[in-house]
Amino acid sequence: MKIVVVGDTLLDEDIDGVAERFQPDAPVPVVDVQSRQSRAGGAGLVARMLLHDGHDVTLVTALSADAPAERLREHLDGIRVVAGALPAPTPVKTRLRAGGQPVARIDDGCGDPVLPHITRDMIASISEADAIIVSDYGRALTEHPEIRVALHRRGARVPLVWDPHPRGADPVPSTRLVTPNLSEAAKAAGTAPEPDAAAEAAARLRERWGCIAISVTLGSQGALLLDADHAPALIPARPVEAADACGAGDRYASSALIALAEGEPLPEAVRRGVDAAGDFLASGGVAALGAARLPRANAADADAFAVAEQVRASGGTVVATGGCFDLLHAGHVRTLAAARGLGDCLIVCLNSDDSVRRLKGAERPLITERDRVELLTALSCVDAVVVFEEDGPQAVLDRLRPDIWVKGGDYSAQSLPEAALVESWGGRVLTLPYHLGRSTTALAEAIARVG
């Protein structure tokens, strides 16, 4: 499936430090810089997220010919980039933080947008897409008449999701789903920026834009969906604590697009987007997206330890998770996909058949380890699987030594028995949200009831 991301690409920078004193001649903090990081932002961030999920991605954008654009191209390594010329500086957004708290944001090259030059390859890429997401950051690409015609034509045939911007162009009428946040929707519709007014804003915007559906994202409350066939519906979100919500909207919109491209109805696509945004924030958000893009191994044939060594030698982040994975279900898949987004490879440490029997009882596993390995390695988010015989993963972890150890559940990371071991070599332990209603035991009981 060819996923095409269309939109404005920015360079995002994070400067982190500590502030322990004030400037002598003004009441402002002095920040001692400890680290600087940069990454592709805007449409580039969306493309990078989709690439991390294992999708075939093409980024249709416009790039300048300056030094920040060269850095952008490095961050887009591994993504097919089809770019027109941008006759203006590269937009750079720099966030300054002290002690983890925002101090200021500095925008450079973010003045009045200039219409970019469009190429035949850009139009051709749109016309060949199997699914399209527009990531509009108000830099004029989506205002170009040729781009709009191409999007409208292809949107009539394939799923098109449009993530709008207050200074951007209106979505084309063939858009399947438009995803403004509450502030954006209220400003565009002229309604109050309150959750109670979200349905009114969605109705006004859907009528104005002529699109199929609007979903207004409401942060921790979830998203409100409005289409022609149903009354406004609220899709709730699970509570997630996150210091930095940057990128959550991009994760939401891109996940909803994939669901639509897989044939899911709109309510299910929105629900998957809401869940994915929550997983994204719980797993560390945009800061957890690895900067390096490394070749993916063929997981079915891969040696887990060799994969880890290759990724580590290339400066990448090794992520591992573990479990029985008996009767693989949607909760497993979501957790695995979120874990893969934390780094540059995902290795699954799998309990052997004997290990599962000791943990779960004589009637388990329901699926043999050979088949469980095959199912896991068929997932694009899994790079390798290693089977262990012990009751716990400590021995295999001590050999693998991942940078991040991920578990799904509703317990704290520190309560895991392997937490101290992972932290002993400087690794981190993270837990991802438990997906209610997804349970191997519940599935097994349901199967038993139907014979």
C-alpha positions, 0 to 999 in steps of 0.5 A, a space after each residue: 500500500 502506497 501512503 502519500 504524505 502531502 504538506 509542509 515540512 519544517 525543521 524542529 529543534 529542541 534545546 534542553 538545559 537547566 536554569 539555576 540563576 537569573 540574568 543580572 540585568 533582567 528578570 529572565 532565566 539563564 539556561 545552561 544548554 545540555 543537549 540539542 536535537 533536531 528532527 523533521 517536523 510538519 509533514 516530515 514528522 508524519 512521514 517518519 511516523 508512518 515509516 517507523 510503522 513499516 509503511 511504504 511512504 512518499 513525502 510530497 513537499 517543497 524544500 528550500 536550498 539552504 542549510 536547514 533544508 540539508 539537515 531536513 534531508 538527513 532526517 528524512 533518510 529512508 523516505 522517498 521525498 518528491 519535492 518542489 522548490 521552496 523560494 523562501 527560507 526553511 521554517 525552523 521552530 526551536 523549543 527551549 526548555 529548562 528542567 523539562 519545562 518550556 521557556 520559549 519557542 523561537 521561529 525562524 523563516 516562518 514569515 509570510 508563506 510563498 507559493 512553492 514550485 510544483 513538479 510533474 513528479 509531485 502530481 504523479 505521486 499523488 495520482 498513484 497513491 493508495 491513501 493520502 494524508 495532508 499535513 497542512 502547516 500553513 506554508 502555502 503548498 496546499 493552496 497551489 491549484 495543481 496540488 488541489 486538483 490532484 488531491 481532489 481527483 485522487 481523494 474521490 478514489 482513495 482515502 484522504 485525511 486532511 489535518 488542517 492549519 488555521 493559516 492553511 487552505 480549506 480541505 478539498 471536498 473529496 476529503 474523507 476525514 478532516 481532523 482539526 483540534 478544538 481550537 482550530 475548529 472553533 476559530 474556523 467555525 466562529 464558535 466557542 473553544 469549548 468541548 460543548 461547542 465542538 459538535 456545532 463547529 463540526 457541523 458548520 465546517 462540514 457544510 462549508 468544506 463539503 467533506 465527508 466527515 469531521 473529527 474534532 480532537 479534544 485532547 484528553 477527552 478523545 475526539 468528536 466525530 460527525 458525518 452525514 449518516 450519524 449523530 455526533 459521536 464522542 470517541 473517548 480517550 484513555 487517561 495518559 500523563 504526558 509532559 509534551 503533547 507535540 506530535 499527538 495530532 500527527 499520530 492521530 491523523 496518520 493512524 486514522 488514515 491507515 485504518 480507513 485504508 484498511 477498510 475500517 468504517 469512520 468510527 473505528 478509524 477515529 477510535 484507532 487514531 485516538 488510541 494510537 495518540 494515547 500510546 504515542 504520548 505514553 511511550 514518550 511522544 515525539 522525543 522517543 522517535 529515533 533519529 536514525 533510520 536503519 535497514 529493517 531485518 527480515 524478522 522471520 530469519 533474523 538472529 535477534 542478537 545480530 540485529 541488536 548489535 547492528 542497530 547499536 553499532 549504527 548508533 540506533 536504539 534497541 527496543 525489546 518487549 516480551 511475553 507469551 503472545 498466545 492468541 495474538 490479538 489487537 491489544 498485542 498488535 497495538 502495544 508492539 506497534 507503539 514499542 517499535 515507534 520508540 527506537 530503530 528495531 523491536 525484538 520480541 522475547 517470547 516464552 517457550 511452550 514449556 515456560 508458558 505451561 509453567 506460568 499458565 497451566 497444562 492447557 496452555 499455550 493454545 498456539 505452539 511457539 513455532 506458530 507464535 514466532 511465525 505470527 509475530 514475525 509477520 508483523 511489520 513492526 517486529 524485527 526479530 524474535 528470540 525464544 527463552 526457556 526460563 519463567 522470566 526474561 532476565 537471562 535473555 535480557 542480560 544477553 540482549 541488553 536493550 536500550 528500552 524494555 517495554 511491557 504492556 499493562 496497568 502496572 508501573 515500570 518499577 514494579 517489573 522484576 526485570 526493571 533493576 536489571 535493565 537499569 543496571 546497564 543504563 537502559 529504560 523500562 517503560 509500560 504502555 497502556 493496557 487495552 481494555 477488552 483485549 485479553 488472551 484468556 477472554 478469547 480462549 474462554 469465548 472459543 471454548 463456549 462456542 466449541 
